[in-house]
């Protein structure tokens, strides 16, 4: 799973496609995919809050 996360970090456009349900992660359960997307959403929010 770490490889998937690293790949998504390098390709943030894929995260957008996943959120829009225009792509899926083969071999990753729906629960795991939701957790990954939640983590990416939280990461963006935390980075944005640091600049306030």
Backbone as a printed PyTorch tensor [residue, N CA C, xyz], in Angstrom:
tensor([[[  0.8240,  -1.1890,   0.0000],
         [  0.0000,   0.0000,   0.0000],
         [  0.8670,   1.2520,   0.0000]],

        [[  2.0250,   1.1840,   0.6010],
         [  2.9060,   2.3490,   0.6470],
         [  3.2890,   2.8030,  -0.7580]],

        [[  3.4400,   1.8420,  -1.6750],
         [  3.7550,   2.1990,  -3.0620],
         [  2.6160,   2.9800,  -3.7060]],

        [[  1.3900,   2.6080,  -3.3860],
         [  0.2260,   3.3140,  -3.9230],
         [  0.2100,   4.7450,  -3.4110]],

        [[  0.4470,   4.9260,  -2.1280],
         [  0.4420,   6.2620,  -1.5280],
         [  1.5590,   7.1140,  -2.1200]],

        [[  2.7370,   6.5430,  -2.2780],
         [  3.8470,   7.2860,  -2.8700],
         [  3.5120,   7.6940,  -4.3020]],

        [[  2.8830,   6.8080,  -5.0400],
         [  2.5070,   7.1180,  -6.4140],
         [  1.4830,   8.2550,  -6.4430]],

        [[  0.5190,   8.2300,  -5.5380],
         [ -0.4880,   9.2840,  -5.4750],
         [  0.1300,  10.6150,  -5.0660]],

        [[  1.1270,  10.5870,  -4.1940],
         [  1.8130,  11.8150,  -3.8070],
         [  2.5210,  12.4410,  -5.0020]],

        [[  3.0590,  11.6270,  -5.8690],
         [  3.7710,  12.1170,  -7.0550],
         [  2.8020,  12.5200,  -8.1610]],

        [[  1.5650,  12.0420,  -8.0890],
         [  0.5630,  12.2860,  -9.1330],
         [ -0.7540,  12.7470,  -8.5040]],

        [[ -0.7860,  13.9560,  -7.9740],
         [ -1.9930,  14.4190,  -7.2730],
         [ -3.2390,  14.4780,  -8.1520]],

        [[ -3.0700,  14.5410,  -9.4740],
         [ -4.2340,  14.5250, -10.3550],
         [ -4.9990,  13.2120, -10.2390]],

        [[ -4.2980,  12.1370,  -9.8950],
         [ -4.9610,  10.8480,  -9.6950],
         [ -5.8560,  10.8650,  -8.4570]],

        [[ -5.4480,  11.6100,  -7.4340],
         [ -6.2650,  11.7280,  -6.2200],
         [ -7.5940,  12.3820,  -6.5840]],

        [[ -7.5350,  13.3990,  -7.4260],
         [ -8.7630,  14.0650,  -7.8790],
         [ -9.6640,  13.0900,  -8.6190]],

        [[ -9.0850,  12.2930,  -9.5090],
         [ -9.8770,  11.3040, -10.2430],
         [-10.5110,  10.2890,  -9.2990]],

        [[ -9.7700,   9.8810,  -8.2780],
         [-10.3200,   8.9380,  -7.2960],
         [-11.4860,   9.5610,  -6.5410]],

        [[-11.3360,  10.8280,  -6.1440],
         [-12.4070,  11.5100,  -5.4140],
         [-13.6520,  11.6490,  -6.2740]],

        [[-13.4620,  11.8550,  -7.5720],
         [-14.5870,  12.0090,  -8.4950],
         [-15.1140,  10.6510,  -8.9730]],

        [[-14.5310,   9.5790,  -8.4670],
         [-14.8880,   8.2030,  -8.8170],
         [-14.7470,   7.9440, -10.3120]],

        [[-13.7320,   8.5570, -10.9070],
         [-13.4130,   8.3300, -12.3200],
         [-12.2350,   7.3640, -12.4510]],

        [[-11.7080,   6.9280, -11.3140],
         [-10.6200,   5.9570, -11.2740],
         [-10.8050,   5.1190, -10.0130]],

        [[-10.1250,   3.9780,  -9.9750],
         [-10.1680,   3.1390,  -8.7830],
         [ -8.7890,   2.5250,  -8.5650]],

        [[ -8.5840,   2.0200,  -7.3790],
         [ -7.3170,   1.3960,  -7.0200],
         [ -7.5140,  -0.1140,  -6.9940]],

        [[ -6.9790,  -0.7840,  -7.9700],
         [ -7.1010,  -2.2370,  -8.0580],
         [ -6.2980,  -2.8740,  -6.9200]],

        [[ -6.9080,  -3.7890,  -6.2130],
         [ -6.2480,  -4.4840,  -5.1150],
         [ -6.3600,  -3.7610,  -3.7830]],

        [[ -7.0510,  -2.6150,  -3.7780],
         [ -7.2590,  -1.8540,  -2.5460],
         [ -8.7580,  -1.8920,  -2.2470]],

        [[ -9.1010,  -2.2660,  -1.0290],
         [-10.5220,  -2.3440,  -0.6740],
         [-11.1320,  -0.9440,  -0.6270]],

        [[-12.4430,  -0.8860,  -0.6700],
         [-13.1230,   0.4160,  -0.6300],
         [-12.8500,   1.1410,   0.6840]],

        [[-12.7130,   0.3800,   1.7720],
         [-12.3930,   0.9940,   3.0600],
         [-10.9940,   1.5990,   3.0480]],

        [[-10.0380,   0.8520,   2.4780],
         [ -8.6690,   1.3470,   2.3850],
         [ -8.6040,   2.5710,   1.4750]],

        [[ -9.3390,   2.5360,   0.3640],
         [ -9.3500,   3.6720,  -0.5510],
         [ -9.9200,   4.9030,   0.1340]],

        [[-10.9910,   4.7260,   0.8970],
         [-11.5820,   5.8570,   1.6280],
         [-10.5800,   6.4170,   2.6270]],

        [[ -9.8630,   5.5610,   3.3270],
         [ -8.8710,   6.0150,   4.3000],
         [ -7.7500,   6.8000,   3.6100]],

        [[ -7.3240,   6.3270,   2.4490],
         [ -6.2760,   7.0180,   1.6960],
         [ -6.7690,   8.3960,   1.2730]],

        [[ -7.9750,   8.4640,   0.7250],
         [ -8.5200,   9.7500,   0.2810],
         [ -8.7390,  10.7010,   1.4550]],

        [[ -9.1940,  10.1700,   2.5790],
         [ -9.3580,  10.9960,   3.7810],
         [ -8.0180,  11.5620,   4.2280]],

        [[ -6.9820,  10.7440,   4.1580],
         [ -5.6470,  11.1950,   4.5610],
         [ -5.1500,  12.2970,   3.6320]],

        [[ -5.3810,  12.1480,   2.3400],
         [ -4.9660,  13.1880,   1.4060],
         [ -5.7580,  14.4660,   1.6350]],

        [[ -7.0340,  14.3670,   1.9430],
         [ -7.8530,  15.5520,   2.2200],
         [ -7.3690,  16.2390,   3.4820]],

        [[ -7.0700,  15.4720,   4.5130],
         [ -6.5790,  16.0350,   5.7670],
         [ -5.2290,  16.7000,   5.5750]],

        [[ -4.3710,  16.0840,   4.7770],
         [ -3.0440,  16.6180,   4.5260],
         [ -3.1430,  17.9760,   3.8490]],

        [[ -4.0280,  18.1200,   2.8920],
         [ -4.2010,  19.3850,   2.1900],
         [ -4.7250,  20.4380,   3.1470]],

        [[ -5.7000,  20.0810,   3.9790],
         [ -6.2590,  21.0170,   4.9460],
         [ -5.1980,  21.4600,   5.9450]],

        [[ -4.3670,  20.5410,   6.4120],
         [ -3.3230,  20.8960,   7.3640],
         [ -2.2990,  21.8290,   6.7360]],

        [[ -1.9200,  21.5550,   5.5020],
         [ -0.9560,  22.4190,   4.8270],
         [ -1.5450,  23.8170,   4.6340]],

        [[ -2.8130,  23.9020,   4.2950],
         [ -3.4460,  25.1970,   4.0880],
         [ -3.5390,  25.9720,   5.3920]],

        [[ -3.8610,  25.3030,   6.4820],
         [ -4.0120,  25.9620,   7.7730],
         [ -2.6700,  26.5220,   8.2620]],

        [[ -1.5750,  25.9150,   7.8770],
         [ -0.2650,  26.3810,   8.3180],
         [  0.0640,  27.7540,   7.7650]],

        [[ -0.5930,  28.1250,   6.6660],
         [ -0.2790,  29.4060,   6.0360],
         [ -1.2410,  30.5230,   6.4670]],

        [[ -2.1880,  30.2220,   7.3270],
         [ -3.1350,  31.2550,   7.7690],
         [ -2.5190,  32.2260,   8.7240]]])
